[in-house]
C-alpha cells in the first residue's frame, strides 16, 4: 500500500508513467482494500450496511475469493463450479411484463 501511495503522489509530478495501467489484479486489490478501509473507518456501521444488502455481502465475498485465487489457482474452478450450480431465476424473468415501444 505504501508503494501505491508513493506512486499516486508522484502521479502529478512524474513523467515515467508509461507502465501505469489497469489490470484485473489491480482492480480486485483496490476493491478489497476499499472494503477493508470501510471496516477500519466505520467499524460496525460498515459491517451492518454490508450485511443488510445480500448482493453487497456476496460481492465482497467474491472479491475476497478472487484475491485468494491469485495465489491459489484451485480456488477459481471451485468458485466457478459453485456459481454454475446455483439455480437461475428464469421464472422471475418470464413473469416480468415486456414493454413495447412503438
Biopython code that builds the backbone (N, CA, C, O; Angstrom):
import numpy as np
from Bio.PDB.StructureBuilder import StructureBuilder

atoms = [
    (1, "UNK", "N", (0.829, -1.185, 0.000)),
    (1, "UNK", "CA", (0.000, 0.000, 0.000)),
    (1, "UNK", "C", (0.873, 1.248, 0.000)),
    (1, "UNK", "O", (0.536, 2.260, -0.615)),
    (2, "UNK", "N", (1.995, 1.158, 0.697)),
    (2, "UNK", "CA", (2.890, 2.305, 0.755)),
    (2, "UNK", "C", (3.425, 2.644, -0.637)),
    (2, "UNK", "O", (3.570, 3.813, -0.994)),
    (3, "UNK", "N", (3.717, 1.585, -1.422)),
    (3, "UNK", "CA", (4.216, 1.791, -2.773)),
    (3, "UNK", "C", (3.157, 2.473, -3.639)),
    (3, "UNK", "O", (3.471, 3.363, -4.430)),
    (4, "UNK", "N", (1.898, 2.046, -3.482)),
    (4, "UNK", "CA", (0.822, 2.675, -4.249)),
    (4, "UNK", "C", (0.647, 4.135, -3.863)),
    (4, "UNK", "O", (0.397, 4.987, -4.716)),
    (5, "UNK", "N", (0.778, 4.416, -2.578)),
    (5, "UNK", "CA", (0.644, 5.806, -2.112)),
    (5, "UNK", "C", (1.737, 6.674, -2.723)),
    (5, "UNK", "O", (1.469, 7.783, -3.186)),
    (6, "UNK", "N", (2.967, 6.173, -2.722)),
    (6, "UNK", "CA", (4.083, 6.908, -3.321)),
    (6, "UNK", "C", (3.828, 7.129, -4.807)),
    (6, "UNK", "O", (4.048, 8.217, -5.339)),
    (7, "UNK", "N", (3.361, 6.075, -5.460)),
    (7, "UNK", "CA", (3.084, 6.186, -6.901)),
    (7, "UNK", "C", (1.985, 7.201, -7.168)),
    (7, "UNK", "O", (2.081, 8.005, -8.096)),
    (8, "UNK", "N", (0.946, 7.158, -6.355)),
    (8, "UNK", "CA", (-0.155, 8.107, -6.517)),
    (8, "UNK", "C", (0.322, 9.536, -6.309)),
    (8, "UNK", "O", (-0.050, 10.435, -7.063)),
    (9, "UNK", "N", (1.139, 9.744, -5.292)),
    (9, "UNK", "CA", (1.638, 11.091, -5.004)),
    (9, "UNK", "C", (2.568, 11.594, -6.100)),
    (9, "UNK", "O", (2.632, 12.795, -6.366)),
    (10, "UNK", "N", (3.281, 10.678, -6.729)),
    (10, "UNK", "CA", (4.178, 11.069, -7.823)),
    (10, "UNK", "C", (3.436, 11.265, -9.144)),
    (10, "UNK", "O", (4.003, 11.774, -10.111)),
    (11, "UNK", "N", (2.179, 10.863, -9.179)),
    (11, "UNK", "CA", (1.421, 10.867, -10.427)),
    (11, "UNK", "C", (1.450, 12.229, -11.133)),
    (11, "UNK", "O", (1.638, 12.297, -12.348)),
    (12, "UNK", "N", (1.267, 13.288, -10.384)),
    (12, "UNK", "CA", (1.179, 14.613, -10.997)),
    (12, "UNK", "C", (2.549, 15.236, -11.259)),
    (12, "UNK", "O", (2.636, 16.301, -11.871)),
    (13, "UNK", "N", (3.615, 14.587, -10.806)),
    (13, "UNK", "CA", (4.945, 15.173, -10.934)),
    (13, "UNK", "C", (5.907, 14.331, -11.765)),
    (13, "UNK", "O", (7.013, 14.772, -12.076)),
    (14, "UNK", "N", (5.489, 13.134, -12.119)),
    (14, "UNK", "CA", (6.394, 12.217, -12.803)),
    (14, "UNK", "C", (6.067, 12.119, -14.292)),
    (14, "UNK", "O", (4.911, 12.222, -14.701)),
    (15, "UNK", "N", (7.095, 11.920, -15.074)),
    (15, "UNK", "CA", (6.902, 11.668, -16.499)),
    (15, "UNK", "C", (7.134, 10.200, -16.827)),
    (15, "UNK", "O", (7.145, 9.824, -17.999)),
    (16, "UNK", "N", (7.318, 9.375, -15.821)),
    (16, "UNK", "CA", (7.611, 7.954, -16.007)),
    (16, "UNK", "C", (6.384, 7.100, -15.678)),
    (16, "UNK", "O", (6.448, 6.215, -14.824)),
    (17, "UNK", "N", (5.278, 7.368, -16.354)),
    (17, "UNK", "CA", (4.041, 6.659, -16.045)),
    (17, "UNK", "C", (3.594, 5.735, -17.180)),
    (17, "UNK", "O", (2.442, 5.303, -17.207)),
    (18, "UNK", "N", (4.479, 5.436, -18.094)),
    (18, "UNK", "CA", (4.089, 4.622, -19.234)),
    (18, "UNK", "C", (3.665, 3.220, -18.830)),
    (18, "UNK", "O", (2.892, 2.582, -19.545)),
    (19, "UNK", "N", (4.154, 2.730, -17.703)),
    (19, "UNK", "CA", (3.777, 1.383, -17.270)),
    (19, "UNK", "C", (2.507, 1.366, -16.429)),
    (19, "UNK", "O", (2.063, 0.296, -16.012)),
    (20, "UNK", "N", (1.926, 2.509, -16.177)),
    (20, "UNK", "CA", (0.716, 2.591, -15.359)),
    (20, "UNK", "C", (-0.487, 2.146, -16.186)),
    (20, "UNK", "O", (-0.801, 2.758, -17.207)),
    (21, "UNK", "N", (-1.154, 1.094, -15.752)),
    (21, "UNK", "CA", (-2.318, 0.598, -16.470)),
    (21, "UNK", "C", (-3.295, -0.028, -15.491)),
    (21, "UNK", "O", (-3.006, -0.167, -14.303)),
    (22, "UNK", "N", (-4.437, -0.398, -16.002)),
    (22, "UNK", "CA", (-5.456, -1.054, -15.189)),
    (22, "UNK", "C", (-5.465, -2.522, -15.577)),
    (22, "UNK", "O", (-5.604, -2.871, -16.750)),
    (23, "UNK", "N", (-5.313, -3.377, -14.572)),
    (23, "UNK", "CA", (-5.374, -4.808, -14.826)),
    (23, "UNK", "C", (-6.291, -5.470, -13.806)),
    (23, "UNK", "O", (-6.673, -4.859, -12.808)),
    (24, "UNK", "N", (-6.634, -6.710, -14.067)),
    (24, "UNK", "CA", (-7.585, -7.428, -13.227)),
    (24, "UNK", "C", (-7.132, -7.476, -11.767)),
    (24, "UNK", "O", (-7.909, -7.191, -10.856)),
    (25, "UNK", "N", (-5.879, -7.837, -11.561)),
    (25, "UNK", "CA", (-5.391, -7.966, -10.186)),
    (25, "UNK", "C", (-5.420, -6.622, -9.453)),
    (25, "UNK", "O", (-5.802, -6.557, -8.285)),
    (26, "UNK", "N", (-5.021, -5.565, -10.137)),
    (26, "UNK", "CA", (-5.039, -4.242, -9.521)),
    (26, "UNK", "C", (-6.442, -3.807, -9.119)),
    (26, "UNK", "O", (-6.635, -3.209, -8.060)),
    (27, "UNK", "N", (-7.421, -4.110, -9.969)),
    (27, "UNK", "CA", (-8.808, -3.755, -9.662)),
    (27, "UNK", "C", (-9.333, -4.551, -8.469)),
    (27, "UNK", "O", (-9.968, -3.996, -7.573)),
    (28, "UNK", "N", (-9.062, -5.845, -8.467)),
    (28, "UNK", "CA", (-9.516, -6.686, -7.356)),
    (28, "UNK", "C", (-8.870, -6.226, -6.053)),
    (28, "UNK", "O", (-9.549, -6.107, -5.034)),
    (29, "UNK", "N", (-7.566, -5.969, -6.079)),
    (29, "UNK", "CA", (-6.866, -5.489, -4.879)),
    (29, "UNK", "C", (-7.452, -4.158, -4.401)),
    (29, "UNK", "O", (-7.613, -3.941, -3.200)),
    (30, "UNK", "N", (-7.770, -3.271, -5.347)),
    (30, "UNK", "CA", (-8.321, -1.966, -4.975)),
    (30, "UNK", "C", (-9.679, -2.116, -4.292)),
    (30, "UNK", "O", (-9.935, -1.457, -3.285)),
    (31, "UNK", "N", (-10.553, -2.974, -4.826)),
    (31, "UNK", "CA", (-11.860, -3.180, -4.201)),
    (31, "UNK", "C", (-11.726, -3.842, -2.837)),
    (31, "UNK", "O", (-12.439, -3.478, -1.901)),
    (32, "UNK", "N", (-10.822, -4.808, -2.714)),
    (32, "UNK", "CA", (-10.604, -5.445, -1.405)),
    (32, "UNK", "C", (-10.083, -4.428, -0.398)),
    (32, "UNK", "O", (-10.499, -4.429, 0.761)),
    (33, "UNK", "N", (-9.181, -3.569, -0.833)),
    (33, "UNK", "CA", (-8.670, -2.520, 0.054)),
    (33, "UNK", "C", (-9.777, -1.555, 0.452)),
    (33, "UNK", "O", (-9.834, -1.119, 1.602)),
    (34, "UNK", "N", (-10.656, -1.217, -0.488)),
    (34, "UNK", "CA", (-11.775, -0.329, -0.182)),
    (34, "UNK", "C", (-12.673, -0.933, 0.893)),
    (34, "UNK", "O", (-13.109, -0.239, 1.812)),
    (35, "UNK", "N", (-12.944, -2.220, 0.771)),
    (35, "UNK", "CA", (-13.762, -2.914, 1.763)),
    (35, "UNK", "C", (-13.074, -2.882, 3.129)),
    (35, "UNK", "O", (-13.712, -2.613, 4.146)),
    (36, "UNK", "N", (-11.775, -3.156, 3.142)),
    (36, "UNK", "CA", (-11.026, -3.154, 4.408)),
    (36, "UNK", "C", (-10.962, -1.753, 5.010)),
    (36, "UNK", "O", (-11.087, -1.603, 6.225)),
    (37, "UNK", "N", (-10.770, -0.729, 4.187)),
    (37, "UNK", "CA", (-10.744, 0.655, 4.691)),
    (37, "UNK", "C", (-12.100, 1.033, 5.271)),
    (37, "UNK", "O", (-12.169, 1.709, 6.298)),
    (38, "UNK", "N", (-13.185, 0.602, 4.619)),
    (38, "UNK", "CA", (-14.520, 0.877, 5.145)),
    (38, "UNK", "C", (-14.692, 0.293, 6.533)),
    (38, "UNK", "O", (-15.257, 0.932, 7.419)),
    (39, "UNK", "N", (-14.202, -0.925, 6.719)),
    (39, "UNK", "CA", (-14.289, -1.552, 8.045)),
    (39, "UNK", "C", (-13.468, -0.777, 9.065)),
    (39, "UNK", "O", (-13.913, -0.556, 10.191)),
    (40, "UNK", "N", (-12.263, -0.365, 8.668)),
    (40, "UNK", "CA", (-11.410, 0.388, 9.595)),
    (40, "UNK", "C", (-12.018, 1.746, 9.952)),
    (40, "UNK", "O", (-11.990, 2.163, 11.110)),
    (41, "UNK", "N", (-12.558, 2.419, 8.959)),
    (41, "UNK", "CA", (-13.082, 3.767, 9.185)),
    (41, "UNK", "C", (-14.437, 3.773, 9.879)),
    (41, "UNK", "O", (-14.692, 4.625, 10.730)),
    (42, "UNK", "N", (-15.313, 2.824, 9.525)),
    (42, "UNK", "CA", (-16.688, 2.893, 10.005)),
    (42, "UNK", "C", (-17.093, 1.738, 10.903)),
    (42, "UNK", "O", (-18.201, 1.737, 11.439)),
    (43, "UNK", "N", (-16.210, 0.745, 11.080)),
    (43, "UNK", "CA", (-16.428, -0.343, 12.034)),
    (43, "UNK", "C", (-17.743, -1.081, 11.873)),
    (43, "UNK", "O", (-18.080, -1.551, 10.787)),
    (44, "UNK", "N", (-18.489, -1.176, 12.983)),
    (44, "UNK", "CA", (-19.734, -1.940, 12.991)),
    (44, "UNK", "C", (-20.776, -1.367, 12.039)),
    (44, "UNK", "O", (-21.546, -2.123, 11.446)),
    (45, "UNK", "N", (-20.817, -0.036, 11.880)),
    (45, "UNK", "CA", (-21.768, 0.565, 10.938)),
    (45, "UNK", "C", (-21.531, 0.034, 9.524)),
    (45, "UNK", "O", (-22.478, -0.283, 8.804)),
    (46, "UNK", "N", (-20.262, -0.058, 9.135)),
    (46, "UNK", "CA", (-19.909, -0.565, 7.804)),
    (46, "UNK", "C", (-20.346, -2.021, 7.660)),
    (46, "UNK", "O", (-20.964, -2.395, 6.663)),
    (47, "UNK", "N", (-20.024, -2.829, 8.650)),
    (47, "UNK", "CA", (-20.364, -4.250, 8.600)),
    (47, "UNK", "C", (-21.879, -4.456, 8.538)),
    (47, "UNK", "O", (-22.359, -5.338, 7.827)),
    (48, "UNK", "N", (-22.631, -3.639, 9.284)),
    (48, "UNK", "CA", (-24.094, -3.750, 9.251)),
    (48, "UNK", "C", (-24.648, -3.381, 7.872)),
    (48, "UNK", "O", (-25.559, -4.036, 7.366)),
    (49, "UNK", "N", (-24.101, -2.347, 7.280)),
    (49, "UNK", "CA", (-24.565, -1.940, 5.942)),
    (49, "UNK", "C", (-24.259, -3.014, 4.906)),
    (49, "UNK", "O", (-25.094, -3.313, 4.052)),
    (50, "UNK", "N", (-23.075, -3.590, 4.978)),
    (50, "UNK", "CA", (-22.712, -4.655, 4.041)),
    (50, "UNK", "C", (-23.632, -5.857, 4.244)),
    (50, "UNK", "O", (-24.128, -6.427, 3.273)),
    (51, "UNK", "N", (-23.858, -6.240, 5.483)),
    (51, "UNK", "CA", (-24.689, -7.412, 5.785)),
    (51, "UNK", "C", (-26.157, -7.169, 5.439)),
    (51, "UNK", "O", (-26.882, -8.118, 5.141)),
    (52, "UNK", "N", (-26.604, -5.918, 5.474)),
    (52, "UNK", "CA", (-28.007, -5.605, 5.201)),
    (52, "UNK", "C", (-28.377, -5.832, 3.740)),
    (52, "UNK", "O", (-29.540, -6.080, 3.424)),
    (53, "UNK", "N", (-27.414, -5.750, 2.868)),
    (53, "UNK", "CA", (-27.675, -5.947, 1.441)),
    (53, "UNK", "C", (-26.986, -7.229, 0.998)),
    (53, "UNK", "O", (-25.761, -7.279, 0.891)),
    (54, "UNK", "N", (-27.772, -8.254, 0.744)),
    (54, "UNK", "CA", (-27.216, -9.561, 0.390)),
    (54, "UNK", "C", (-26.303, -9.486, -0.817)),
    (54, "UNK", "O", (-25.262, -10.142, -0.850)),
    (55, "UNK", "N", (-26.681, -8.697, -1.808)),
    (55, "UNK", "CA", (-25.860, -8.602, -3.013)),
    (55, "UNK", "C", (-24.489, -7.999, -2.698)),
    (55, "UNK", "O", (-23.477, -8.449, -3.235)),
    (56, "UNK", "N", (-24.453, -7.008, -1.850)),
    (56, "UNK", "CA", (-23.176, -6.397, -1.476)),
    (56, "UNK", "C", (-22.340, -7.374, -0.670)),
    (56, "UNK", "O", (-21.127, -7.465, -0.859)),
    (57, "UNK", "N", (-22.975, -8.092, 0.214)),
    (57, "UNK", "CA", (-22.285, -9.094, 1.025)),
    (57, "UNK", "C", (-21.648, -10.159, 0.134)),
    (57, "UNK", "O", (-20.494, -10.535, 0.340)),
    (58, "UNK", "N", (-22.393, -10.638, -0.846)),
    (58, "UNK", "CA", (-21.879, -11.646, -1.774)),
    (58, "UNK", "C", (-20.754, -11.074, -2.620)),
    (58, "UNK", "O", (-19.750, -11.744, -2.861)),
    (59, "UNK", "N", (-20.920, -9.837, -3.072)),
    (59, "UNK", "CA", (-19.888, -9.193, -3.883)),
    (59, "UNK", "C", (-18.577, -9.080, -3.110)),
    (59, "UNK", "O", (-17.507, -9.335, -3.664)),
    (60, "UNK", "N", (-18.652, -8.702, -1.844)),
    (60, "UNK", "CA", (-17.444, -8.622, -1.007)),
    (60, "UNK", "C", (-16.780, -9.988, -0.899)),
    (60, "UNK", "O", (-15.557, -10.094, -0.990)),
    (61, "UNK", "N", (-17.576, -11.026, -0.706)),
    (61, "UNK", "CA", (-17.025, -12.382, -0.603)),
    (61, "UNK", "C", (-16.373, -12.804, -1.917)),
    (61, "UNK", "O", (-15.310, -13.424, -1.910)),
    (62, "UNK", "N", (-16.999, -12.474, -3.038)),
    (62, "UNK", "CA", (-16.435, -12.836, -4.334)),
    (62, "UNK", "C", (-15.116, -12.109, -4.596)),
    (62, "UNK", "O", (-14.192, -12.687, -5.170)),
    (63, "UNK", "N", (-15.026, -10.860, -4.183)),
    (63, "UNK", "CA", (-13.752, -10.142, -4.335)),
    (63, "UNK", "C", (-12.657, -10.792, -3.490)),
    (63, "UNK", "O", (-11.514, -10.906, -3.934)),
    (64, "UNK", "N", (-13.002, -11.216, -2.281)),
    (64, "UNK", "CA", (-12.017, -11.883, -1.426)),
    (64, "UNK", "C", (-11.573, -13.207, -2.060)),
    (64, "UNK", "O", (-10.388, -13.537, -2.050)),
    (65, "UNK", "N", (-12.528, -13.958, -2.609)),
    (65, "UNK", "CA", (-12.180, -15.208, -3.286)),
    (65, "UNK", "C", (-11.299, -14.950, -4.507)),
    (65, "UNK", "O", (-10.345, -15.685, -4.763)),
    (66, "UNK", "N", (-11.627, -13.906, -5.250)),
    (66, "UNK", "CA", (-10.833, -13.559, -6.428)),
    (66, "UNK", "C", (-9.401, -13.211, -6.026)),
    (66, "UNK", "O", (-8.449, -13.606, -6.700)),
    (67, "UNK", "N", (-9.254, -12.476, -4.932)),
    (67, "UNK", "CA", (-7.903, -12.130, -4.462)),
    (67, "UNK", "C", (-7.139, -13.386, -4.050)),
    (67, "UNK", "O", (-5.956, -13.530, -4.358)),
    (68, "UNK", "N", (-7.821, -14.288, -3.354)),
    (68, "UNK", "CA", (-7.171, -15.524, -2.919)),
    (68, "UNK", "C", (-6.784, -16.392, -4.118)),
    (68, "UNK", "O", (-5.790, -17.116, -4.064)),
    (69, "UNK", "N", (-7.564, -16.321, -5.198)),
    (69, "UNK", "CA", (-7.292, -17.133, -6.386)),
    (69, "UNK", "C", (-5.992, -16.728, -7.071)),
    (69, "UNK", "O", (-5.412, -17.533, -7.799)),
    (70, "UNK", "N", (-5.523, -15.509, -6.858)),
    (70, "UNK", "CA", (-4.254, -15.098, -7.451)),
    (70, "UNK", "C", (-3.090, -15.924, -6.899)),
    (70, "UNK", "O", (-2.110, -16.169, -7.603)),
    (71, "UNK", "N", (-3.200, -16.349, -5.648)),
    (71, "UNK", "CA", (-2.119, -17.136, -5.057)),
    (71, "UNK", "C", (-2.438, -18.632, -4.979)),
    (71, "UNK", "O", (-1.541, -19.441, -4.741)),
    (72, "UNK", "N", (-3.700, -19.004, -5.177)),
    (72, "UNK", "CA", (-4.090, -20.413, -5.142)),
    (72, "UNK", "C", (-4.980, -20.708, -6.351)),
    (72, "UNK", "O", (-6.178, -20.425, -6.315)),
    (73, "UNK", "N", (-4.409, -21.273, -7.423)),
    (73, "UNK", "CA", (-5.169, -21.487, -8.649)),
    (73, "UNK", "C", (-6.311, -22.496, -8.542)),
    (73, "UNK", "O", (-7.108, -22.617, -9.473)),
    (74, "UNK", "N", (-6.406, -23.218, -7.435)),
    (74, "UNK", "CA", (-7.503, -24.184, -7.294)),
    (74, "UNK", "C", (-8.810, -23.505, -6.899)),
    (74, "UNK", "O", (-9.876, -24.113, -6.999)),
    (75, "UNK", "N", (-8.742, -22.270, -6.457)),
    (75, "UNK", "CA", (-9.943, -21.580, -5.970)),
    (75, "UNK", "C", (-10.891, -21.192, -7.105)),
    (75, "UNK", "O", (-12.105, -21.352, -6.977)),
    (76, "UNK", "N", (-10.352, -20.688, -8.205)),
    (76, "UNK", "CA", (-11.214, -20.205, -9.294)),
    (76, "UNK", "C", (-12.125, -21.292, -9.867)),
    (76, "UNK", "O", (-13.322, -21.049, -10.017)),
    (77, "UNK", "N", (-11.605, -22.490, -10.194)),
    (77, "UNK", "CA", (-12.520, -23.521, -10.716)),
    (77, "UNK", "C", (-13.590, -23.934, -9.697)),
    (77, "UNK", "O", (-14.729, -24.218, -10.070)),
    (78, "UNK", "N", (-13.224, -23.966, -8.425)),
    (78, "UNK", "CA", (-14.209, -24.319, -7.396)),
    (78, "UNK", "C", (-15.296, -23.260, -7.305)),
    (78, "UNK", "O", (-16.479, -23.585, -7.205)),
    (79, "UNK", "N", (-14.898, -21.999, -7.340)),
    (79, "UNK", "CA", (-15.865, -20.898, -7.288)),
    (79, "UNK", "C", (-16.768, -20.934, -8.515)),
    (79, "UNK", "O", (-17.985, -20.794, -8.397)),
    (80, "UNK", "N", (-16.176, -21.119, -9.686)),
    (80, "UNK", "CA", (-16.969, -21.190, -10.910)),
    (80, "UNK", "C", (-17.955, -22.348, -10.875)),
    (80, "UNK", "O", (-19.101, -22.200, -11.301)),
    (81, "UNK", "N", (-17.519, -23.503, -10.368)),
    (81, "UNK", "CA", (-18.410, -24.655, -10.250)),
    (81, "UNK", "C", (-19.584, -24.376, -9.329)),
    (81, "UNK", "O", (-20.719, -24.759, -9.614)),
    (82, "UNK", "N", (-19.301, -23.707, -8.227)),
    (82, "UNK", "CA", (-20.365, -23.354, -7.287)),
    (82, "UNK", "C", (-21.363, -22.401, -7.932)),
    (82, "UNK", "O", (-22.574, -22.596, -7.828)),
    (83, "UNK", "N", (-20.852, -21.373, -8.596)),
    (83, "UNK", "CA", (-21.743, -20.395, -9.222)),
    (83, "UNK", "C", (-22.565, -21.017, -10.350)),
    (83, "UNK", "O", (-23.729, -20.662, -10.535)),
    (84, "UNK", "N", (-21.974, -21.932, -11.097)),
    (84, "UNK", "CA", (-22.715, -22.601, -12.168)),
    (84, "UNK", "C", (-23.817, -23.506, -11.629)),
    (84, "UNK", "O", (-24.803, -23.761, -12.320)),
    (85, "UNK", "N", (-23.658, -23.993, -10.403)),
    (85, "UNK", "CA", (-24.668, -24.889, -9.832)),
    (85, "UNK", "C", (-25.843, -24.129, -9.212)),
    (85, "UNK", "O", (-26.865, -24.737, -8.897)),
    (86, "UNK", "N", (-25.716, -22.829, -9.035)),
    (86, "UNK", "CA", (-26.814, -22.050, -8.460)),
    (86, "UNK", "C", (-27.987, -22.012, -9.430)),
    (86, "UNK", "O", (-27.792, -21.880, -10.638)),
    (87, "UNK", "N", (-29.196, -22.125, -8.910)),
    (87, "UNK", "CA", (-30.361, -22.064, -9.792)),
    (87, "UNK", "C", (-30.529, -20.656, -10.368)),
    (87, "UNK", "O", (-30.272, -19.652, -9.703)),
    (88, "UNK", "N", (-30.958, -20.621, -11.592)),
    (88, "UNK", "CA", (-31.214, -19.335, -12.245)),
    (88, "UNK", "C", (-32.664, -18.931, -11.979)),
    (88, "UNK", "O", (-33.514, -19.772, -11.688)),
    (89, "UNK", "N", (-32.920, -17.665, -12.082)),
    (89, "UNK", "CA", (-34.259, -17.156, -11.808)),
    (89, "UNK", "C", (-35.030, -16.927, -13.105)),
    (89, "UNK", "O", (-35.534, -15.829, -13.345)),
    (90, "UNK", "N", (-35.119, -17.941, -13.924)),
    (90, "UNK", "CA", (-35.801, -17.827, -15.213)),
    (90, "UNK", "C", (-37.283, -17.514, -15.036)),
    (90, "UNK", "O", (-37.845, -16.735, -15.806)),
    (91, "UNK", "N", (-37.924, -18.112, -14.029)),
    (91, "UNK", "CA", (-39.358, -17.885, -13.821)),
    (91, "UNK", "C", (-39.631, -16.422, -13.516)),
    (91, "UNK", "O", (-40.611, -15.859, -14.002)),
    (92, "UNK", "N", (-38.767, -15.797, -12.709)),
    (92, "UNK", "CA", (-38.952, -14.385, -12.392)),
    (92, "UNK", "C", (-38.795, -13.534, -13.634)),
    (92, "UNK", "O", (-39.544, -12.577, -13.825)),
    (93, "UNK", "N", (-37.839, -13.863, -14.479)),
    (93, "UNK", "CA", (-37.620, -13.108, -15.704)),
    (93, "UNK", "C", (-38.809, -13.238, -16.646)),
    (93, "UNK", "O", (-39.189, -12.271, -17.306)),
    (94, "UNK", "N", (-39.397, -14.430, -16.710)),
    (94, "UNK", "CA", (-40.521, -14.659, -17.608)),
    (94, "UNK", "C", (-41.773, -13.941, -17.135)),
    (94, "UNK", "O", (-42.622, -13.581, -17.950)),
    (95, "UNK", "N", (-41.901, -13.725, -15.829)),
    (95, "UNK", "CA", (-43.111, -13.096, -15.303)),
    (95, "UNK", "C", (-43.072, -11.568, -15.411)),
    (95, "UNK", "O", (-44.086, -10.908, -15.185)),
    (96, "UNK", "N", (-41.938, -11.018, -15.746)),
    (96, "UNK", "CA", (-41.837, -9.564, -15.888)),
    (96, "UNK", "C", (-42.475, -9.171, -17.214)),
    (96, "UNK", "O", (-42.077, -9.671, -18.266)),
    (97, "UNK", "N", (-43.464, -8.278, -17.172)),
    (97, "UNK", "CA", (-44.128, -7.897, -18.422)),
    (97, "UNK", "C", (-43.168, -7.141, -19.342)),
    (97, "UNK", "O", (-42.358, -6.328, -18.896)),
    (98, "UNK", "N", (-43.284, -7.432, -20.631)),
    (98, "UNK", "CA", (-42.443, -6.764, -21.603)),
    (98, "UNK", "C", (-43.109, -5.462, -22.027)),
    (98, "UNK", "O", (-44.320, -5.402, -22.241)),
    (99, "UNK", "N", (-42.303, -4.441, -22.141)),
    (99, "UNK", "CA", (-42.814, -3.136, -22.535)),
    (99, "UNK", "C", (-42.540, -2.954, -24.021)),
    (99, "UNK", "O", (-41.417, -3.132, -24.494)),
    (100, "UNK", "N", (-43.593, -2.597, -24.741)),
    (100, "UNK", "CA", (-43.453, -2.363, -26.176)),
    (100, "UNK", "C", (-43.288, -0.881, -26.428)),
    (100, "UNK", "O", (-43.997, -0.047, -25.866)),
    (101, "UNK", "N", (-42.347, -0.581, -27.276)),
    (101, "UNK", "CA", (-42.127, 0.796, -27.683)),
    (101, "UNK", "C", (-42.538, 0.905, -29.136)),
    (101, "UNK", "O", (-42.020, 0.190, -29.994)),
    (102, "UNK", "N", (-43.483, 1.816, -29.413)),
    (102, "UNK", "CA", (-43.937, 1.997, -30.805)),
    (102, "UNK", "C", (-43.190, 3.047, -31.520)),
    (102, "UNK", "O", (-43.462, 3.307, -32.692)),
]
sb = StructureBuilder()
sb.init_structure("model")
sb.init_model(0)
sb.init_chain("A")
sb.init_seg("    ")
for serial, (resi, resn, name, xyz) in enumerate(atoms, 1):
    if name == "N":
        sb.init_residue(resn, " ", resi, " ")
    sb.init_atom(name, np.array(xyz, "f"), 0.0, 1.0, " ", f" {name:<3s}", serial, name[0])
structure = sb.get_structure()
